[in-house]
Amino acid sequence: MPHPYTRETAAEGVENVLKLLEGRWKLIILFHLFGGRVLRFSDLERAIPGISQKMLIQQLRRMEADGIVRRIVHHQVPPKVEYGLTDWGQALCPALDALLTWAARREPAEDDAPEPGRTA
């Protein structure tokens, strides 16, 4: 049942959602895990150039604590740990697709347009 939002509660709700997704790496991690993909830590690390091990660990732990990512530990030698999205995390996909569609509809501002005689 939809929640009857007021301007204030809607703004607060959006702010809380953005806090869950804030940071340079969380959305990139999400896009690598969408579609039911389950990846080992090392696979994620290779797939995201520029992220440090420490930062990837921090982001995955935070997303796990927030209920977006699930950590799957396989008790074997050597240990194997995989990451996938929870159902709730996977449910973000249509919302992010809608944001991408919305952003693609943006007309370039005058400042974004190439100078006359120059190509972008």
C-alpha distances in whole Angstrom, upper triangle without the diagonal:
4,6,9,12,16,18,19,16,16,19,19,16,18,21,20,19,22,24,23,24,27,31,33,32,29,28,31,30,27,28,31,28,26,26,27,30,31,34,37,37,41,39,36,39,41,38,38,41,42,39,41,41,40,37,36,36,34,32,31,31,29,26,26,26,23,21,22,25,27,30,32,36,38,41,44,47,47,43,40,37,34,31,28,24,22,19,17,20,20,17,18,21,19,18,22,23,21,23,26,26,25,28,31,30,32,35,38,39,43,43,42,44,47,51,53,55,53,50,47
4,6,9,12,15,16,13,12,16,16,13,15,18,17,17,20,22,21,22,25,28,31,30,27,26,29,29,25,27,30,28,25,26,27,30,31,34,37,37,40,38,35,38,40,37,36,40,40,38,40,40,39,36,35,35,33,30,30,30,28,25,26,26,22,21,21,25,27,31,33,36,39,42,45,48,47,43,41,37,34,31,28,24,22,19,17,19,20,16,17,19,17,16,20,21,19,20,24,24,23,25,28,27,29,32,35,36,39,40,39,41,44,47,49,52,50,47,44
4,6,9,12,13,10,10,13,13,11,13,16,15,15,18,20,20,21,24,27,30,30,27,26,29,29,26,28,31,29,27,28,28,31,33,35,37,37,40,39,36,38,41,38,37,40,40,38,39,39,38,35,34,34,32,30,30,30,27,25,26,25,21,21,21,25,27,31,33,37,40,42,45,48,47,44,41,38,35,31,29,25,23,21,18,20,21,18,18,21,19,17,21,22,20,21,25,25,23,26,29,28,29,33,35,36,39,40,38,41,44,47,50,52,50,48,44
4,7,10,11,9,9,13,13,12,14,17,17,17,20,22,22,23,26,29,32,32,29,28,32,32,29,30,34,32,30,31,32,35,36,38,41,40,43,42,39,41,43,40,39,42,42,40,42,42,41,38,37,37,35,32,33,32,29,28,29,28,24,24,25,28,31,34,37,40,43,46,49,52,51,47,45,41,38,35,32,28,26,24,21,23,25,21,21,24,22,19,23,24,22,22,26,26,24,27,30,29,29,33,35,35,39,39,38,41,44,47,49,52,50,48,45
4,7,8,6,5,9,10,9,11,14,14,15,17,19,20,21,23,26,29,30,27,26,30,30,27,29,32,31,29,30,31,34,35,37,39,39,42,41,37,39,42,39,37,40,39,37,39,40,38,35,35,35,33,30,31,31,27,26,28,26,23,23,24,27,30,33,36,40,43,46,48,51,50,46,44,40,38,34,31,28,26,24,21,23,24,21,20,23,21,18,21,23,20,20,24,24,22,24,28,27,27,30,32,32,36,36,35,38,42,44,47,49,47,45,42
4,5,5,6,8,10,10,12,14,15,16,18,20,21,23,24,27,30,31,28,28,31,32,29,31,34,33,31,33,35,37,38,40,42,41,44,43,39,41,43,41,39,41,41,39,41,41,40,36,36,37,34,32,33,33,29,28,30,28,25,26,26,30,33,36,39,42,46,48,51,53,52,49,46,43,40,37,34,31,29,28,24,25,27,24,23,25,24,21,23,25,22,22,26,26,23,25,28,27,27,30,32,32,35,35,35,38,41,44,46,49,47,46,43
4,6,5,6,9,10,11,12,14,15,16,18,20,21,22,25,28,29,27,26,30,31,29,30,34,33,31,33,35,37,38,39,41,40,43,42,38,40,42,39,37,39,39,37,39,40,38,35,35,36,33,31,32,32,29,28,30,28,25,26,26,30,33,36,39,43,46,49,51,53,52,49,46,42,40,36,34,31,30,28,25,26,27,24,22,25,23,20,22,24,21,20,24,24,21,23,26,25,25,27,29,28,32,32,32,35,38,40,43,46,44,43,40
4,5,5,6,9,10,11,12,14,15,17,19,20,21,24,27,29,26,26,30,30,28,30,33,33,31,34,35,37,38,39,41,39,42,41,38,39,42,39,37,39,38,36,38,39,37,33,34,34,31,29,31,30,27,26,28,27,23,25,25,29,32,35,38,41,45,47,50,52,51,47,45,41,39,35,34,30,29,28,25,25,27,25,23,26,25,21,23,26,23,22,25,26,23,25,28,28,27,30,31,30,33,33,33,36,40,42,45,47,46,44,41
4,5,5,6,9,10,10,12,14,15,17,19,20,23,26,27,25,24,28,29,26,28,31,30,29,31,32,34,35,36,38,37,40,39,36,37,40,37,35,38,37,35,36,37,35,32,32,32,30,27,28,28,24,24,26,24,20,22,22,26,29,32,35,38,42,44,47,49,48,44,42,38,36,33,31,27,26,25,21,22,24,22,20,23,22,19,21,24,22,21,25,25,23,25,28,28,27,30,32,32,35,35,34,37,41,43,46,49,47,45,42
4,5,5,6,8,10,11,12,14,16,17,18,22,24,25,23,22,26,26,24,26,29,28,26,28,30,32,33,34,36,35,38,37,34,35,38,35,33,35,35,33,35,36,34,31,31,31,29,26,27,27,24,23,25,24,20,21,21,25,28,31,34,37,41,43,46,48,47,43,41,37,35,31,29,26,24,23,20,20,22,19,18,20,19,16,18,21,18,17,21,22,19,21,24,24,24,27,29,28,32,32,31,34,37,40,43,45,43,41,38
4,5,5,6,9,10,11,12,14,16,16,19,22,24,21,21,25,26,24,25,29,28,27,29,31,32,33,34,36,35,37,36,33,34,37,34,32,34,33,31,33,34,32,29,29,30,27,25,26,27,23,22,25,23,20,22,21,25,28,31,35,38,41,44,46,48,47,43,41,37,35,31,29,26,25,25,21,21,23,21,19,21,20,17,18,21,19,17,21,22,19,20,24,23,23,26,27,26,30,29,29,32,35,38,41,43,41,40,36
4,6,5,6,9,10,11,13,15,15,19,22,23,21,21,24,25,23,25,28,27,26,29,30,31,32,33,35,33,36,36,32,33,36,34,31,33,32,30,32,33,31,27,28,28,25,23,25,24,21,20,22,21,17,19,20,23,26,29,33,35,39,41,44,46,45,41,39,35,33,30,28,25,24,24,20,20,23,20,18,22,21,18,19,22,21,19,22,24,22,22,26,26,26,29,30,29,33,32,32,35,38,41,44,46,44,42,39
4,5,5,6,9,10,11,13,14,18,21,22,19,19,22,23,20,23,26,25,23,26,27,28,29,30,32,31,34,33,30,31,34,31,29,32,31,29,31,31,30,26,26,27,24,21,23,22,19,18,20,19,15,17,17,20,23,27,30,33,36,39,42,44,42,39,37,33,31,27,25,22,21,20,16,17,19,17,15,18,18,15,16,20,18,17,20,22,20,21,25,25,25,28,30,30,33,32,32,35,38,41,44,46,43,41,38
4,5,5,6,9,10,11,12,15,18,19,17,16,20,21,18,20,23,23,22,24,25,27,28,29,31,30,32,31,28,29,32,29,27,29,29,27,29,30,28,25,25,26,23,20,22,22,19,17,20,19,16,17,16,20,23,26,30,33,36,39,41,43,42,38,36,32,30,26,24,21,21,20,16,16,18,16,14,16,16,13,14,17,15,14,17,19,17,18,21,22,21,25,26,26,29,29,28,31,34,37,40,42,40,38,34
4,5,5,6,9,10,10,14,17,18,16,16,20,20,19,21,24,24,23,26,27,28,29,29,31,29,32,31,28,29,31,29,26,28,27,25,27,28,26,23,23,24,21,19,21,21,17,17,19,18,15,17,17,20,23,26,30,32,36,39,41,43,41,38,36,32,30,26,25,22,22,22,18,17,20,18,16,19,19,15,16,19,18,16,19,21,19,19,23,24,23,26,27,26,30,29,28,31,34,37,40,42,40,38,35
4,5,5,7,9,10,13,17,18,15,15,19,19,18,20,23,22,22,25,25,26,27,27,29,27,30,30,26,27,30,28,26,28,27,25,26,27,25,22,22,22,19,17,18,18,14,14,16,15,11,14,14,17,20,23,27,29,33,35,38,40,38,35,33,29,27,24,22,19,19,19,15,15,18,17,14,18,19,15,16,20,19,17,20,23,21,21,25,26,25,29,30,30,33,32,31,34,37,40,43,45,42,40,37
4,5,5,7,9,12,15,15,12,12,16,16,14,17,20,19,18,21,22,23,24,25,26,25,28,27,23,25,28,25,23,26,25,23,25,25,24,21,20,21,18,16,17,17,14,12,15,14,11,12,12,15,18,21,25,28,31,34,36,38,37,33,31,27,25,21,20,17,16,16,13,12,15,13,11,14,15,12,12,16,15,14,17,19,18,18,22,23,23,27,27,28,31,30,29,32,35,38,41,43,40,38,34
4,5,5,6,9,12,13,11,11,15,15,14,16,19,19,18,22,23,23,24,25,26,25,27,26,23,24,26,24,21,24,23,21,23,24,22,19,19,20,17,14,16,17,14,13,16,16,12,15,13,16,20,22,26,29,32,35,37,39,37,34,31,28,25,22,21,18,18,19,15,14,16,15,12,15,16,13,12,16,15,13,16,18,17,17,20,22,21,24,25,25,29,27,26,29,32,35,38,40,37,35,32
4,5,5,8,12,13,11,12,15,16,15,18,20,20,20,23,24,24,24,24,25,24,26,26,22,23,26,24,21,24,22,20,21,22,20,17,17,18,15,13,15,15,11,11,14,13,10,13,13,15,19,21,25,27,31,33,36,37,35,32,30,26,25,21,20,18,18,19,16,14,18,17,14,17,19,16,15,19,19,17,19,22,21,20,24,25,25,28,28,28,31,30,29,32,35,37,41,43,40,38,34
4,6,9,12,12,9,10,14,13,12,15,17,16,17,20,20,21,21,21,22,21,24,23,20,21,24,22,20,22,21,19,20,20,19,16,15,16,13,11,12,12,9,8,11,10,7,10,9,12,15,17,21,24,27,30,32,34,32,29,27,23,21,18,17,14,14,16,12,11,14,14,12,15,17,14,14,17,18,16,18,21,21,20,24,26,25,29,29,30,33,32,30,33,36,39,42,44,41,38,35
4,7,9,9,6,7,10,10,9,12,15,14,15,18,19,19,20,20,21,19,22,21,18,19,21,19,17,19,19,16,18,19,18,15,14,15,13,10,12,13,10,9,12,13,10,12,10,12,16,18,21,24,27,30,32,34,32,29,26,23,21,17,16,14,15,16,13,11,13,14,10,13,15,12,11,15,16,13,15,18,18,17,20,23,22,26,26,27,30,29,27,30,32,35,39,40,37,35,31
4,7,8,7,8,11,12,12,14,17,17,18,21,22,22,22,22,23,21,23,22,19,19,22,20,17,19,17,15,17,18,17,13,14,15,13,10,13,14,11,11,14,14,12,15,13,15,18,20,24,26,29,32,34,35,33,30,28,24,23,19,19,17,18,20,17,14,17,17,14,16,18,15,14,17,18,15,17,20,19,18,21,23,22,25,25,26,29,27,25,29,31,34,37,39,36,34,30
4,6,6,8,10,11,12,14,16,17,18,22,23,22,22,21,21,19,20,20,17,16,19,17,14,16,14,12,14,15,14,10,11,13,11,8,12,13,11,11,15,15,14,16,14,15,19,20,23,25,29,31,33,33,31,29,27,23,22,19,19,18,19,22,19,16,19,19,16,18,20,18,15,19,20,17,18,21,21,19,22,24,23,26,26,26,29,27,25,28,30,33,36,38,34,32,29
4,6,7,8,10,12,13,14,16,17,21,22,21,21,20,20,18,19,18,15,14,16,15,11,12,11,9,12,14,14,10,11,14,12,10,13,15,13,13,17,18,17,19,16,17,20,21,24,26,29,31,33,33,31,28,26,23,21,19,19,18,21,23,21,17,19,20,17,18,20,18,15,18,20,17,17,21,20,18,20,23,22,25,24,25,27,25,23,26,28,31,34,35,32,29,26
4,6,5,6,9,10,11,13,14,18,19,17,17,16,17,14,15,15,11,11,13,12,9,11,10,8,10,12,12,8,8,11,10,7,10,13,11,11,14,16,15,17,14,14,17,17,20,22,25,28,29,30,27,25,23,19,18,15,15,15,18,20,19,15,17,19,16,16,19,18,15,17,20,17,17,21,21,19,21,24,24,27,26,27,30,28,25,29,30,33,36,37,33,31,27
4,5,5,6,9,10,11,12,16,17,16,16,15,16,14,16,16,12,13,15,13,11,14,13,11,13,14,14,10,9,11,10,6,8,11,9,8,11,13,12,13,10,10,14,15,18,21,24,27,28,29,27,24,22,19,16,13,13,12,14,17,15,11,13,15,12,13,16,15,12,15,18,16,16,20,20,19,21,24,24,27,27,28,31,29,27,30,32,35,38,39,36,33,29
4,5,5,6,9,10,10,14,15,15,16,15,17,16,18,16,13,14,16,13,11,14,14,13,16,17,17,13,12,15,14,10,11,14,13,10,14,16,14,15,11,12,15,17,20,23,26,29,30,31,29,27,24,20,18,15,14,12,15,16,15,11,12,13,10,10,13,12,9,12,14,12,12,16,17,15,17,20,21,24,24,25,29,27,25,27,29,32,36,37,33,30,27
4,5,5,6,9,10,14,15,14,15,13,15,14,15,13,10,11,12,9,8,11,12,10,14,15,16,13,11,14,14,11,11,15,14,12,15,18,16,17,13,13,16,17,20,22,25,28,29,30,27,25,22,19,17,14,13,13,16,18,17,13,14,16,13,12,15,15,11,13,16,14,13,17,18,17,18,21,22,25,24,26,29,27,25,27,29,32,35,36,32,29,26
4,6,5,6,9,12,13,11,11,10,12,11,13,11,7,10,11,9,8,11,13,10,13,13,14,11,9,11,12,9,8,12,12,10,12,15,14,14,11,10,12,13,16,18,21,24,25,26,24,22,19,16,13,10,10,10,13,15,15,11,12,15,12,12,16,16,13,15,18,17,16,20,21,20,21,25,25,28,28,30,33,31,28,31,32,36,39,39,36,33,29
4,5,5,6,10,11,10,11,11,14,13,16,14,10,13,15,12,11,15,16,14,17,17,17,15,12,14,14,11,10,13,13,10,12,15,13,13,9,9,12,14,16,19,22,25,27,28,26,23,20,17,14,10,9,8,11,12,12,8,8,11,9,9,12,12,10,12,15,14,14,17,19,18,20,23,24,27,27,29,33,31,29,31,33,36,39,40,36,33,30
4,5,5,9,11,10,12,12,15,15,16,13,11,14,14,11,11,14,16,15,18,18,20,17,14,17,17,14,13,17,16,13,15,18,17,16,12,12,15,16,18,21,23,27,28,29,28,25,22,19,16,13,11,10,13,14,14,11,10,12,10,8,12,12,9,10,14,13,12,15,17,17,17,21,22,25,25,28,31,30,27,29,30,34,37,37,34,31,27
4,6,9,10,7,9,8,11,12,13,10,8,11,11,8,9,12,15,14,16,16,18,16,13,15,17,14,12,16,17,14,15,19,18,17,13,12,14,15,16,19,21,24,25,26,24,22,19,16,13,10,9,10,14,15,16,12,11,14,13,11,15,16,13,14,17,17,16,19,21,20,21,24,25,28,28,31,34,32,29,31,32,36,39,39,35,32,29
4,7,6,5,6,7,11,12,13,11,9,12,13,11,12,16,18,16,18,17,19,17,14,15,17,13,11,15,15,12,13,17,16,14,11,9,11,12,13,17,18,22,23,25,23,21,17,14,11,8,6,6,10,12,13,9,8,12,11,10,14,15,13,14,18,18,17,20,22,22,22,26,27,30,31,33,36,35,32,34,36,39,42,42,39,36,32
4,6,6,9,11,14,15,17,14,12,16,17,14,15,18,20,19,21,21,22,20,17,18,19,16,14,17,17,14,15,18,17,15,11,11,13,15,16,19,21,25,26,28,27,24,20,18,14,11,8,7,10,10,11,8,6,9,9,7,10,12,11,11,15,15,15,17,19,20,20,23,25,28,29,32,35,34,31,33,35,38,41,41,38,35,32
4,6,9,12,15,17,19,16,15,18,19,16,17,21,23,22,24,24,25,23,20,21,23,20,17,20,21,17,17,21,19,17,14,13,14,16,17,20,21,25,26,29,27,25,21,19,15,13,9,9,11,11,13,11,7,10,11,8,11,14,13,13,16,17,17,18,21,22,22,25,27,30,31,34,37,37,34,35,37,41,43,43,40,37,33
4,6,10,13,16,18,15,14,18,19,16,18,22,24,22,24,23,25,23,19,20,22,19,16,19,20,16,16,19,18,15,13,11,11,13,13,17,18,22,23,25,24,22,18,16,12,10,7,7,9,9,12,10,8,11,12,11,14,16,16,16,19,20,20,22,24,25,25,28,30,33,35,37,41,40,37,39,40,44,46,46,43,40,37
4,6,10,13,14,11,11,15,15,13,15,19,21,20,21,20,22,21,17,18,20,17,15,18,19,16,16,19,19,16,14,11,12,13,12,16,16,20,21,23,22,20,16,14,10,8,6,8,11,12,14,12,10,14,14,13,16,18,17,17,21,21,20,23,25,25,26,29,31,34,34,37,40,39,36,38,39,43,45,45,42,39,35
4,7,10,12,10,10,13,14,13,15,18,21,19,20,18,20,19,15,16,18,16,13,16,17,15,14,18,18,16,13,10,9,10,9,12,13,17,18,19,18,16,12,10,6,5,5,8,11,13,15,13,12,16,16,15,19,21,19,20,24,24,23,26,28,28,29,32,33,36,37,39,43,41,38,40,41,45,48,48,44,41,38
4,6,8,6,6,10,11,10,12,15,18,16,17,15,17,17,13,14,16,15,12,15,17,15,14,18,19,17,15,11,11,10,10,12,13,16,17,18,16,14,10,9,5,5,7,10,13,16,18,15,14,18,18,17,21,22,20,21,25,25,24,27,29,28,29,32,34,37,37,39,42,40,37,40,40,44,46,46,43,40,36
4,5,5,6,9,10,11,13,15,17,15,15,13,15,16,12,12,15,15,12,14,17,15,15,18,20,18,16,13,12,10,9,10,11,14,14,15,13,11,7,6,4,6,9,13,15,19,20,17,17,21,21,21,24,25,23,25,28,28,27,30,32,31,32,35,36,39,39,41,44,42,39,42,42,46,48,48,45,42,38
4,5,5,6,9,10,11,13,15,12,12,9,12,12,8,9,12,12,9,12,15,14,13,17,18,18,16,12,12,10,11,11,13,15,16,16,13,11,9,7,6,7,10,13,16,20,21,18,18,22,21,21,25,25,23,25,28,27,27,30,32,31,32,35,36,38,38,40,43,41,38,40,41,44,47,47,43,41,37
4,5,5,6,9,10,12,13,12,11,9,12,13,10,11,15,14,13,15,18,17,17,20,22,21,19,16,16,14,14,14,15,17,17,16,13,12,10,9,9,10,13,17,20,23,24,21,21,25,24,23,27,28,25,26,30,29,28,31,33,31,32,36,36,39,38,40,43,41,38,40,40,43,46,46,42,39,36
4,5,5,6,9,11,14,12,13,12,15,15,11,13,16,15,13,16,19,17,18,21,22,21,19,15,16,14,14,15,16,19,18,18,16,15,12,11,9,10,12,15,18,21,22,19,19,23,22,21,24,25,23,24,27,27,25,28,30,29,29,33,34,36,36,38,41,39,36,38,38,41,44,44,40,37,34
4,5,5,6,9,11,10,11,10,13,12,8,10,13,12,10,14,16,14,15,18,19,19,16,13,14,13,14,15,17,20,20,20,18,16,13,11,9,9,11,13,17,19,20,17,17,20,19,18,22,22,20,21,25,24,22,26,28,26,27,30,31,34,33,35,38,36,33,36,36,39,42,42,38,36,32
4,6,5,7,9,7,8,7,10,10,7,10,13,12,11,14,16,16,17,20,21,21,18,16,17,15,16,17,19,21,21,21,18,17,15,13,12,12,14,16,20,23,23,20,20,23,22,21,25,25,22,24,27,26,24,28,29,28,28,32,32,35,34,36,38,36,33,35,36,39,42,42,38,35,32
4,6,6,9,9,10,10,14,13,11,14,16,15,15,18,20,19,20,23,24,24,21,18,19,18,19,20,20,23,22,22,19,18,16,15,14,14,16,18,22,25,25,22,22,25,23,22,26,26,23,24,27,26,24,28,30,28,28,32,32,34,33,35,38,36,33,35,35,38,41,40,36,33,30
4,6,10,9,12,12,15,14,11,14,17,15,14,18,19,18,19,22,23,22,19,17,18,18,19,20,21,24,24,24,22,21,18,16,14,13,14,16,20,22,23,19,19,22,20,19,22,23,20,20,24,23,21,24,26,24,24,28,29,31,30,33,35,33,30,32,32,35,38,38,34,31,28
4,6,6,9,11,13,11,9,13,14,13,13,17,17,16,18,21,21,22,18,17,19,18,20,21,23,26,26,26,23,22,19,17,16,14,15,17,20,23,23,19,19,22,20,19,22,22,19,20,23,21,20,23,25,23,23,27,27,29,28,30,33,31,28,30,30,33,36,36,33,30,26
4,6,9,11,14,12,11,15,16,15,16,19,20,19,21,24,24,25,22,20,22,21,23,24,26,28,28,28,25,24,22,20,19,18,19,21,24,27,26,23,23,26,23,22,25,25,22,23,26,24,22,25,27,24,25,28,28,30,29,30,32,30,27,29,29,32,35,35,31,29,25
4,6,10,12,10,10,14,15,14,16,18,19,19,21,24,24,25,22,21,23,22,24,25,27,29,29,29,26,25,23,21,20,19,21,22,25,28,27,24,24,27,24,24,27,26,23,24,27,24,23,27,28,25,26,29,28,30,29,30,32,29,27,29,29,32,35,35,31,29,26
4,7,8,6,6,10,11,10,12,15,15,16,18,20,20,22,19,18,20,19,21,22,24,27,27,26,24,22,20,18,18,16,18,19,22,25,25,21,22,25,22,22,26,25,22,24,26,24,23,27,28,25,26,30,29,32,30,31,34,31,29,31,32,35,38,38,34,32,29
4,5,5,6,9,10,11,12,14,15,16,18,20,21,22,21,19,20,19,21,21,24,25,25,25,22,21,19,18,18,17,19,21,24,27,26,23,24,27,25,25,28,28,25,27,30,27,26,30,31,29,30,34,33,35,34,35,37,34,32,35,35,38,41,41,37,35,32
4,6,5,6,9,10,11,12,14,15,16,18,20,21,19,17,18,16,18,18,20,22,22,21,18,17,16,14,15,15,18,19,22,26,25,22,24,27,25,25,29,28,26,28,31,29,28,32,33,31,32,36,35,38,37,38,40,37,35,38,38,41,44,45,41,39,35
4,6,5,6,9,10,11,12,14,15,16,18,20,19,17,18,16,19,19,21,23,23,23,20,18,18,16,16,16,19,20,22,26,25,22,24,27,25,26,29,28,26,29,31,29,29,32,33,31,33,36,36,38,37,38,40,38,36,39,39,42,45,46,42,40,36
4,5,5,6,8,10,10,12,14,15,16,18,17,15,17,16,19,20,23,24,25,25,23,21,19,17,17,15,17,18,21,24,23,20,22,24,22,23,26,25,23,25,28,25,25,29,29,27,29,33,32,35,33,34,37,34,32,35,36,39,42,43,39,37,34
4,5,5,6,8,10,10,12,14,15,16,15,13,14,13,16,17,19,22,23,23,20,18,16,13,13,12,14,15,18,21,20,17,19,22,20,20,24,23,21,23,26,24,24,28,28,27,28,32,32,34,34,35,37,35,33,36,37,40,43,43,40,37,34
4,6,5,6,9,10,10,12,14,15,14,12,13,11,14,14,17,19,20,21,18,16,15,12,12,11,14,15,17,21,20,17,20,23,21,22,26,25,23,26,28,27,27,30,31,30,32,35,35,38,37,38,41,38,36,39,40,43,46,47,43,41,37
4,6,5,6,9,10,11,12,14,14,12,14,13,16,17,20,22,24,24,22,19,18,15,15,13,16,16,18,21,20,17,20,22,20,22,25,24,22,25,27,26,26,30,30,29,31,34,33,36,36,37,39,37,35,38,39,42,46,47,43,41,37
4,5,5,6,8,10,10,12,11,10,12,12,16,17,21,23,25,25,23,20,19,15,14,12,13,13,15,18,17,14,17,19,17,18,22,20,18,22,24,22,22,26,26,25,27,30,30,33,33,34,37,34,32,36,37,40,43,44,41,38,34
4,5,5,6,9,10,10,9,7,9,8,12,14,17,19,21,22,21,17,15,12,11,8,10,11,12,16,15,12,15,17,16,17,21,20,19,22,24,23,23,27,27,27,29,32,32,35,35,36,39,37,35,38,39,42,46,46,43,40,36
4,5,5,6,9,10,10,8,9,9,12,14,17,19,21,22,21,18,16,13,12,10,12,13,13,17,16,14,17,19,18,20,23,23,21,24,27,25,26,29,30,29,32,34,34,38,38,39,42,40,38,41,42,45,49,49,46,43,40
4,5,5,6,9,9,9,11,11,15,17,21,23,25,26,25,21,20,16,15,13,14,13,14,17,15,13,16,18,16,19,22,20,19,23,24,23,24,27,28,27,30,32,32,35,35,36,39,37,35,39,40,43,47,48,44,42,38
4,5,5,6,5,5,8,10,14,16,20,22,25,26,25,21,19,15,14,11,11,9,10,13,11,9,12,14,13,15,18,17,16,20,21,20,21,25,25,25,27,30,30,33,34,35,38,36,34,37,39,42,46,47,43,41,37
4,5,5,6,5,6,7,11,13,17,19,22,24,22,19,17,13,12,9,10,9,9,12,11,10,13,15,15,17,20,20,19,22,24,23,24,27,28,28,30,33,33,37,37,38,42,40,38,41,43,46,49,50,47,44,40
4,5,8,8,9,10,14,16,19,21,24,26,25,21,20,16,16,13,13,12,11,14,13,12,15,17,16,19,22,21,21,24,26,25,26,29,30,29,32,34,35,38,38,39,43,41,39,42,44,47,51,52,49,46,42
4,6,8,10,12,16,18,22,24,27,29,28,24,22,19,17,14,13,11,10,13,10,9,13,14,13,16,19,18,18,21,22,21,23,26,26,26,29,31,32,35,36,37,40,38,37,40,42,45,48,50,47,44,40
4,6,7,10,13,16,20,22,25,28,27,23,21,17,15,12,11,9,7,9,7,7,11,12,12,15,18,17,17,20,22,21,23,26,26,27,29,31,32,36,37,38,41,40,38,41,43,47,50,51,48,45,41
4,7,10,13,16,20,23,25,27,26,23,20,16,14,10,9,6,6,8,6,4,8,9,9,12,15,14,14,17,19,18,20,23,23,24,26,28,29,33,34,35,39,37,35,38,40,43,46,47,44,41,38
4,7,10,13,16,19,22,24,22,19,16,13,10,7,6,4,5,9,9,6,9,12,12,13,17,17,16,19,21,21,22,24,26,26,27,30,31,35,35,37,40,39,36,39,41,44,47,48,45,42,38
4,6,10,13,16,19,21,20,16,14,10,8,6,5,6,6,10,10,9,11,14,15,16,19,20,19,22,24,24,25,28,29,29,31,34,35,38,39,41,44,42,40,43,44,48,51,51,48,45,41
4,6,10,13,15,17,16,13,11,7,6,5,7,9,9,13,14,13,14,17,18,19,23,23,22,24,27,27,27,30,32,32,33,36,37,40,41,43,46,44,42,44,46,49,52,53,49,46,43
4,7,10,12,15,14,11,8,6,5,6,8,10,11,14,16,15,16,19,20,21,24,25,25,27,29,30,30,32,34,34,35,38,40,43,43,45,49,47,44,47,48,52,54,55,51,48,45
4,6,9,11,11,8,6,5,7,9,11,14,15,18,20,19,20,23,24,25,28,29,28,30,33,33,33,36,38,37,39,42,43,46,46,48,51,50,47,50,51,54,57,57,54,51,47
4,6,9,9,6,5,6,8,11,13,17,17,20,23,21,22,25,26,27,30,32,31,32,35,35,35,38,40,40,41,44,45,48,49,51,54,52,49,52,53,56,59,59,55,52,49
4,7,8,6,7,9,11,15,17,20,21,24,26,25,25,29,30,30,34,35,34,36,39,39,39,42,44,43,44,48,49,52,52,54,57,55,52,55,56,59,62,62,58,55,52
4,6,5,7,10,13,16,19,22,23,26,28,27,28,31,32,32,36,37,36,37,41,41,40,43,45,45,46,49,50,53,53,55,58,56,53,56,56,59,62,62,58,55,52
3,5,8,11,14,18,21,25,26,29,31,29,30,34,34,34,38,39,38,39,42,42,42,45,47,46,47,50,51,54,54,56,58,56,53,56,56,59,62,62,58,55,52
4,6,10,13,17,20,23,25,28,30,28,29,33,33,33,37,38,36,37,41,40,40,43,45,44,45,48,49,52,51,53,56,54,51,53,54,57,60,59,56,53,49
4,7,10,14,17,20,22,25,27,25,26,29,30,30,34,35,33,35,38,38,37,40,42,41,42,46,47,50,49,51,54,52,49,52,52,55,58,58,54,52,48
4,7,10,13,17,19,22,24,22,22,26,27,27,30,31,30,31,35,34,34,37,39,38,39,42,43,46,46,48,51,49,46,49,49,53,56,55,52,49,46
4,7,10,14,15,19,20,18,19,23,23,23,27,28,27,28,31,31,31,34,36,35,36,40,40,44,43,45,48,46,44,46,47,50,53,53,50,47,43
4,7,10,13,16,18,15,16,20,20,20,24,25,23,25,28,28,28,30,32,32,33,36,37,40,41,43,46,44,41,44,45,48,51,51,47,44,41
4,7,10,13,14,12,13,16,16,17,20,21,20,22,25,24,24,27,29,29,30,33,34,37,38,40,43,41,38,41,42,46,48,49,45,42,39
4,7,10,11,9,9,13,13,13,17,18,17,19,22,22,22,25,27,27,28,31,32,36,36,38,42,40,37,40,41,45,47,48,45,41,38
4,6,8,5,6,9,10,11,14,15,14,16,19,19,20,22,24,24,26,29,30,33,34,36,40,39,36,38,40,44,46,47,44,41,37
4,5,5,6,9,10,12,15,15,16,18,20,21,22,24,25,26,28,30,32,35,36,38,42,41,38,41,43,46,49,50,47,44,40
4,5,5,6,9,11,13,14,15,17,18,20,21,23,24,25,27,29,31,34,36,38,42,41,38,41,43,46,49,50,47,44,40
4,5,5,7,10,12,12,13,15,17,18,19,21,22,24,25,27,29,33,34,36,39,39,36,39,41,45,47,49,46,43,39
4,5,6,8,11,11,11,14,15,16,17,20,21,21,23,26,27,31,32,34,37,36,34,36,38,42,45,46,43,40,36
4,5,6,9,10,10,12,14,15,16,18,20,21,22,24,26,30,31,33,37,36,34,36,38,42,44,45,42,39,35
4,5,7,8,9,11,12,14,15,17,18,20,21,23,25,29,30,32,36,36,33,35,38,41,44,45,42,39,36
4,6,5,6,9,10,11,12,14,15,17,18,20,22,26,27,29,33,32,30,32,34,38,41,42,39,36,33
4,5,5,6,9,10,11,12,14,15,16,19,21,24,26,28,32,31,28,31,33,36,39,40,37,34,31
4,5,5,6,9,10,10,12,14,15,17,19,23,25,27,31,31,28,30,32,36,38,39,37,34,31
4,5,5,6,9,10,11,12,14,16,17,21,23,25,29,29,26,29,31,35,37,39,36,33,30
4,5,5,6,9,10,10,12,14,16,19,21,23,27,26,24,26,28,32,34,36,33,30,27
4,5,5,6,9,10,11,13,15,18,20,23,26,26,23,25,28,31,33,35,32,29,26
4,5,5,6,9,10,11,13,17,19,21,25,25,23,25,27,31,33,34,32,29,26
4,5,5,6,9,10,11,15,17,19,22,22,20,22,25,28,31,32,30,27,24
4,5,5,6,9,10,14,15,18,21,21,18,20,23,26,29,30,27,24,21
4,5,5,7,9,13,15,18,21,22,19,20,23,26,28,30,28,25,22
4,5,5,7,11,13,15,19,20,18,19,22,26,28,29,27,25,22
4,5,6,9,11,13,17,17,14,16,19,23,25,27,24,22,19
4,5,8,10,13,16,17,14,15,18,21,23,25,22,20,17
4,6,9,12,15,17,14,15,18,21,23,25,23,21,18
4,6,9,12,13,11,12,16,19,21,23,21,19,17
4,6,9,11,9,10,13,16,17,20,19,17,15
4,6,8,6,6,10,13,15,17,15,14,12
4,5,5,6,10,12,14,17,16,15,14
4,5,5,8,10,12,15,14,14,13
4,6,8,9,12,15,14,14,12
4,6,9,12,15,12,12,9
4,6,9,11,10,9,8
4,6,8,6,6,6
4,6,5,8,9
4,6,8,10
4,7,10
4,7
4
